[in-house]
Amino acid sequence: MPAAPKISSFPIPTLEEVPEDIRARMLAVQEKAGFIPNVFLLLARRPEEFRAFLAYHDALMDKREGLTAAEREMIVVAISSANQCQYCVVAHGAILRIRAKEPAISEQVAANWRKADITPRQKAMLGFAMKVSEAAHLVGEPDRQALREAGFEEEEIWDIAAITAFFSMSNRLANATDLRPNREFHAMGRG
């Protein structure tokens, strides 16, 4: 039998080694998804960072107002592709397929969001996200005004920037630790 694929270049704690609150969160995700995402396993080695990371992740990604759940994931996939983060493209691509109810959307957004089958509003959103990710020092009022003209409210503009900044950090950490995506992500949202 082949060895289990390596998750990361850093050691991964066992479930028994992590604090109870983190273990409970991991087991709840496993109950719902059928597996524990490798990012949880990696971050569990640093419990305080695990808690802070997931608290901010949840604050950004679990909102019910403003951007749709699919738009939030679309941002993650587009900037993760630009940052060459295999883990986030694969994992959040799966979530995007599920939330958009469209099996081809994640590959389109990852390959070239400008040609993806998305709305002009969403293309404006991703253009802004890419600028925040790649050249935040150049973002100015004309960029925010373009989003307002595309129909975004102030809080949505903040969310686009915050999601981009958070996942740009996450992309860098995933790349620096050689974090590998779970194989289960590849099949999700395809049928």
C-alpha positions as CSV (number, residue, x, y, z in Angstrom):
1,M,0.0,0.0,0.0
2,P,1.5,3.4,-0.9
3,A,2.4,5.8,1.8
4,A,0.0,8.6,2.6
5,P,0.9,11.8,0.6
6,K,2.9,14.4,2.5
7,I,0.7,17.3,3.7
8,S,3.4,19.9,4.3
9,S,7.1,20.3,4.8
10,F,6.3,21.1,8.4
11,P,5.3,18.4,11.0
12,I,1.6,17.8,11.4
13,P,0.3,17.1,14.9
14,T,-2.0,14.2,15.6
15,L,-5.6,14.9,16.6
16,E,-4.7,13.8,20.1
17,E,-1.9,16.4,20.3
18,V,-4.1,19.5,19.6
19,P,-6.2,21.4,22.1
20,E,-9.7,20.3,22.6
21,D,-11.4,23.3,21.0
22,I,-9.3,22.9,17.9
23,R,-9.9,19.1,17.8
24,A,-13.7,19.8,18.1
25,R,-13.6,22.2,15.2
26,M,-11.6,19.8,13.1
27,L,-14.0,16.9,13.8
28,A,-17.0,19.1,13.1
29,V,-15.6,19.9,9.7
30,Q,-14.7,16.2,9.1
31,E,-18.3,15.3,10.0
32,K,-19.7,17.8,7.4
33,A,-17.2,17.4,4.6
34,G,-16.0,13.8,5.1
35,F,-12.4,14.8,5.7
36,I,-10.2,17.4,7.5
37,P,-8.8,20.0,5.2
38,N,-5.0,19.9,5.3
39,V,-4.8,23.6,6.2
40,F,-6.5,22.8,9.5
41,L,-3.9,20.0,10.2
42,L,-1.0,22.3,9.4
43,L,-2.3,25.3,11.4
44,A,-3.1,23.1,14.4
45,R,0.7,23.0,15.1
46,R,0.3,26.6,16.3
47,P,-2.9,26.8,18.3
48,E,-3.1,30.5,18.8
49,E,-2.5,31.2,15.1
50,F,-5.1,28.5,14.2
51,R,-7.7,30.3,16.3
52,A,-6.8,33.8,15.0
53,F,-6.7,32.6,11.4
54,L,-10.0,30.9,11.5
55,A,-11.7,33.7,13.4
56,Y,-10.7,36.2,10.7
57,H,-11.5,33.7,7.9
58,D,-15.0,33.2,9.3
59,A,-15.6,36.9,9.8
60,L,-14.8,37.5,6.1
61,M,-16.2,34.4,4.5
62,D,-19.3,33.6,6.5
63,K,-21.1,36.9,6.1
64,R,-24.6,36.8,4.8
65,E,-24.8,40.4,3.6
66,G,-23.1,42.1,0.7
67,L,-21.0,39.9,-1.6
68,T,-22.5,36.5,-2.3
69,A,-20.7,33.4,-0.9
70,A,-19.8,32.5,-4.5
71,E,-18.3,36.0,-5.1
72,R,-16.2,35.7,-1.9
73,E,-14.8,32.3,-3.2
74,M,-14.3,33.8,-6.7
75,I,-11.9,36.4,-5.2
76,V,-10.0,33.7,-3.4
77,V,-9.6,31.6,-6.5
78,A,-8.5,34.5,-8.7
79,I,-5.9,35.9,-6.4
80,S,-4.7,32.4,-5.4
81,S,-4.1,31.6,-9.0
82,A,-2.2,34.8,-9.5
83,N,-0.2,34.0,-6.4
84,Q,0.4,30.4,-7.7
85,C,-1.1,28.9,-4.5
86,Q,-2.0,25.4,-5.5
87,Y,-3.7,24.6,-2.2
88,C,-6.1,27.6,-2.3
89,V,-6.9,27.2,-6.0
90,V,-7.9,23.6,-5.5
91,A,-9.6,23.9,-2.1
92,H,-11.5,27.2,-2.8
93,G,-12.1,26.1,-6.3
94,A,-14.1,23.2,-4.9
95,I,-16.0,25.5,-2.6
96,L,-16.6,28.0,-5.5
97,R,-18.1,25.2,-7.7
98,I,-20.5,24.3,-4.9
99,R,-21.5,27.8,-4.0
100,A,-21.9,28.9,-7.6
101,K,-23.6,25.6,-8.5
102,E,-21.4,25.6,-11.7
103,P,-18.9,22.8,-12.2
104,A,-16.7,24.8,-14.7
105,I,-16.5,28.1,-12.9
106,S,-13.4,27.5,-10.7
107,E,-11.2,26.5,-13.7
108,Q,-12.4,29.5,-15.7
109,V,-11.6,31.9,-12.9
110,A,-8.3,30.3,-12.1
111,A,-7.1,30.1,-15.7
112,N,-8.2,33.6,-16.8
113,W,-10.9,35.4,-14.9
114,R,-11.2,38.1,-17.6
115,K,-12.6,35.5,-20.0
116,A,-14.6,33.5,-17.4
117,D,-18.4,33.3,-17.7
118,I,-19.0,35.8,-15.0
119,T,-20.8,39.1,-14.9
120,P,-19.2,42.5,-15.7
121,R,-19.8,43.4,-12.1
122,Q,-17.8,40.3,-11.0
123,K,-15.0,41.1,-13.4
124,A,-14.8,44.6,-11.9
125,M,-14.6,43.0,-8.5
126,L,-11.8,40.7,-9.5
127,G,-9.9,43.5,-11.3
128,F,-9.9,45.4,-8.0
129,A,-8.9,42.3,-6.0
130,M,-6.0,41.6,-8.4
131,K,-4.7,45.2,-8.0
132,V,-5.0,44.9,-4.2
133,S,-3.1,41.6,-4.4
134,E,-0.4,42.7,-6.8
135,A,0.0,46.4,-6.4
136,A,-1.9,47.6,-3.3
137,H,0.3,50.7,-3.1
138,L,-1.3,51.9,-6.4
139,V,-5.0,51.5,-5.3
140,G,-6.7,54.8,-5.1
141,E,-10.0,56.6,-5.2
142,P,-10.5,56.0,-9.0
143,D,-10.4,52.2,-8.3
144,R,-13.0,52.4,-5.5
145,Q,-15.2,54.7,-7.7
146,A,-15.1,52.2,-10.5
147,L,-16.4,49.6,-8.1
148,R,-19.2,52.0,-6.9
149,E,-20.1,52.5,-10.6
150,A,-20.2,48.7,-11.0
151,G,-22.8,48.6,-8.2
152,F,-20.7,47.9,-5.1
153,E,-21.4,49.5,-1.7
154,E,-18.7,50.7,0.6
155,E,-18.8,47.7,2.9
156,E,-18.5,45.4,-0.1
157,I,-15.5,47.3,-1.3
158,W,-13.9,46.8,2.1
159,D,-14.7,43.1,2.0
160,I,-13.1,42.7,-1.5
161,A,-9.9,44.3,-0.1
162,A,-10.0,42.4,3.2
163,I,-10.6,39.0,1.5
164,T,-7.8,39.7,-0.9
165,A,-5.4,40.7,1.8
166,F,-6.2,37.8,4.0
167,F,-5.9,35.2,1.3
168,S,-2.7,36.8,-0.1
169,M,-1.2,36.1,3.3
170,S,-2.7,32.6,3.3
171,N,-1.3,31.9,-0.2
172,R,2.2,32.9,1.0
173,L,2.0,30.7,4.0
174,A,0.7,27.7,2.1
175,N,3.4,28.1,-0.5
176,A,6.2,28.6,2.1
177,T,5.1,25.4,3.9
178,D,4.5,23.3,0.8
179,L,0.9,22.7,1.8
180,R,-0.8,20.2,-0.4
181,P,-4.5,20.1,-1.2
182,N,-6.6,17.1,-0.1
183,R,-7.5,14.8,-2.9
184,E,-11.1,15.0,-2.0
185,F,-11.3,18.6,-3.1
186,H,-10.8,17.6,-6.8
187,A,-14.2,15.8,-7.0
188,M,-16.3,18.3,-5.1
189,G,-19.0,20.3,-6.9
190,R,-18.5,18.4,-10.2
191,G,-21.8,16.7,-10.5
